[in-house]
Amino acid sequence: MKTKLLAFLLFFALTTKPLLLGAAGAAPEPVIDTSGKKLRADANYHIIPAVPFTICGFVGCFTGGGLSLDSIDESCPLDIIIEKANEGLPLRFSPVNTKKGVIRVSTDLNIFFSDSDERCPHHSTVWMLDQFDASIGQTYVTTGGVVGNPGEHTILNWFKIQKYEDAYKLVYCPRVCPSCHHLCKDIGMFVDANRRMHLALSDDPFKIKFKEA
């Protein structure tokens, strides 16, 4: 009887092992750049519009381009803006698990411009969410954050890349601090009174793609 029981248990263990391995959650799919390659943490990229668009200002119209840095009143830190008709500044992505070299969708990550900006030498170029500005009813994406150290003190520094139709979008929906109260919102575009196009929390996501710099 004992021999039959041991044989059954051995058979059960051998036949169910593949099923248990197959049940493990698969890694999220990698983010793909415009050349069809996987985004990597050790490479520079431009974030550009997936669909060309035109906006008209006080002196004419232009086609929206990549992302750069600017300030409304020459103060620091600098905000993230959409440049006029060029690919903007190169960026990097740092996933919450720094041992992972490939950037994947729906994964917490830091975003930062590859080079510092001499206008604000004492502020990093790491993206973070600004405080809500009641005067314009907007929450901009600004700089001055830190890379890594996930937790409540860095909760504003984490973003995600998600699939959006046939391209991608950025979202603010961090999971690095399960006990923290936070919101989930798309990152879109807000045009200020001076016709600058800012990245900001929005109900209308900014449809983007990634081009290796």
C-alpha positions in Angstrom: 0.0 0.0 0.0 2.8 2.4 0.9 4.6 1.5 -2.3 1.5 2.4 -4.4 1.0 5.7 -2.5 4.6 6.7 -3.0 4.4 5.9 -6.7 1.2 7.9 -7.0 2.8 10.9 -5.3 5.9 10.7 -7.5 3.7 10.5 -10.6 1.6 13.5 -9.5 4.7 15.6 -8.8 6.3 14.8 -12.2 3.1 15.4 -14.2 2.1 18.7 -12.4 5.4 20.4 -12.4 5.1 21.7 -16.0 1.6 23.0 -15.2 2.9 24.9 -12.2 5.7 26.4 -14.2 3.3 27.4 -17.0 0.9 29.0 -14.5 3.6 31.6 -13.4 2.8 35.1 -14.6 4.6 36.0 -17.8 6.7 39.2 -18.0 4.9 42.2 -19.5 5.7 42.7 -23.2 8.7 44.8 -24.1 8.3 48.4 -25.4 9.4 48.6 -29.1 11.0 51.6 -30.7 10.5 52.9 -34.3 13.1 50.5 -35.7 11.4 47.4 -34.1 14.0 47.0 -31.4 13.3 46.6 -27.6 13.8 49.7 -25.5 16.8 49.3 -23.2 17.8 51.1 -20.0 21.3 51.7 -21.3 20.3 53.5 -24.5 19.1 57.0 -25.3 15.7 57.7 -27.0 13.5 60.5 -28.3 9.9 60.5 -27.3 8.0 61.8 -30.4 4.3 62.0 -31.4 3.0 58.9 -33.0 0.7 61.0 -35.1 2.0 64.4 -36.5 0.0 67.3 -35.4 0.0 71.1 -36.0 -0.6 73.9 -33.5 -0.9 77.6 -34.3 0.6 80.3 -32.1 0.8 84.1 -32.2 3.2 84.2 -35.2 2.3 81.1 -37.2 1.8 77.4 -37.1 4.2 74.5 -36.5 4.3 70.8 -36.3 4.8 69.3 -32.8 8.0 67.5 -32.2 9.8 65.7 -29.3 10.2 66.6 -25.7 12.4 69.3 -24.1 12.7 71.5 -21.1 11.4 75.0 -20.4 10.2 77.3 -17.7 7.3 79.8 -17.7 9.0 82.4 -15.6 12.7 81.3 -15.8 12.4 79.6 -12.4 13.6 76.1 -11.5 12.9 73.2 -11.8 12.1 73.1 -15.5 8.9 71.6 -16.9 8.6 69.1 -19.7 7.4 70.6 -22.9 6.7 69.5 -26.5 9.3 71.1 -28.8 8.5 72.8 -32.1 9.3 70.7 -35.2 12.3 68.7 -33.9 12.9 65.5 -32.0 13.7 67.2 -28.7 16.3 66.1 -26.1 17.4 62.5 -25.6 16.0 60.6 -22.6 16.7 57.4 -20.7 14.4 55.0 -18.7 15.3 53.3 -15.5 13.0 50.5 -14.4 12.2 49.9 -10.7 14.1 46.6 -11.0 17.5 47.9 -12.1 18.6 44.4 -12.9 16.2 44.4 -15.9 17.8 45.9 -19.0 14.7 45.8 -21.2 11.9 48.4 -20.7 8.5 46.7 -20.5 4.9 48.1 -20.6 3.0 48.8 -17.4 6.2 48.7 -15.3 7.1 51.5 -12.9 10.1 53.4 -14.2 11.9 56.7 -13.9 12.4 58.9 -16.9 15.2 61.5 -17.2 16.9 63.6 -19.8 20.4 62.3 -20.6 22.1 65.6 -20.1 21.9 68.2 -17.4 20.6 71.7 -18.1 22.8 74.7 -17.2 19.7 76.8 -16.5 19.0 74.7 -13.4 22.3 73.1 -12.5 21.1 72.2 -9.0 18.1 70.3 -10.2 18.1 66.9 -11.8 16.4 66.2 -15.1 14.5 63.3 -13.6 10.8 63.6 -14.3 8.3 64.0 -11.4 4.8 65.1 -11.0 4.4 68.7 -9.9 1.8 70.0 -7.4 -1.7 70.8 -8.7 -1.8 74.4 -9.9 -5.3 75.7 -9.0 -4.9 78.9 -11.1 -4.9 76.8 -14.3 -6.4 73.6 -13.1 -3.5 71.5 -14.2 -0.8 69.3 -12.8 2.4 69.5 -14.9 5.1 67.0 -15.4 8.3 68.8 -14.2 11.9 67.8 -13.2 13.9 67.6 -10.0 13.1 64.0 -9.1 15.4 61.2 -8.2 16.2 57.8 -9.7 15.4 54.7 -7.7 14.6 54.5 -4.0 11.0 53.4 -4.5 8.6 54.4 -1.7 6.4 57.1 -0.3 9.1 59.8 -0.5 9.6 59.2 -4.3 6.0 58.4 -5.2 5.8 61.4 -7.6 8.8 60.2 -9.6 7.4 57.0 -11.1 5.7 56.7 -14.5 4.6 53.8 -16.8 4.6 53.2 -20.6 1.4 51.6 -21.7 0.1 50.4 -25.1 -2.3 52.8 -26.7 -4.0 51.8 -29.9 -1.2 51.2 -32.4 1.4 53.1 -30.3 2.1 54.0 -26.7 1.2 56.5 -24.0 2.7 57.6 -20.6 0.7 57.3 -17.4 1.1 58.2 -13.8 0.0 55.2 -11.8 2.8 54.1 -9.5 2.8 50.8 -7.6 6.1 51.3 -5.8 4.3 52.1 -2.5 1.3 49.9 -2.0 0.3 51.7 1.2 0.4 55.2 -0.4 -2.7 56.9 -1.7 -2.2 57.9 -5.3 -4.2 58.5 -8.4 -3.9 56.9 -11.9 -4.0 59.3 -14.8 -2.9 59.6 -18.4 -0.2 62.0 -19.4 -1.4 64.4 -22.1 -0.7 67.9 -23.5 -1.8 71.2 -22.1 -1.3 74.5 -24.1 -0.6 77.5 -21.8 -1.4 81.1 -22.4 2.0 81.5 -24.2 1.2 78.6 -26.5 3.8 76.4 -24.8 2.8 72.7 -24.9 3.3 71.1 -21.5 3.1 67.5 -20.5 0.4 67.3 -17.8 -2.2 64.9 -16.3 -5.0 64.6 -18.7 -8.1 62.7 -19.8 -6.7 62.8 -23.4 -3.4 60.9 -23.6 -0.5 62.0 -25.7 0.0 59.2 -28.3 3.7 58.6 -28.6 6.5 56.4 -30.0 10.2 56.0 -29.2 13.1 56.6 -31.5 16.6 55.7 -30.6 18.8 58.8 -30.3 
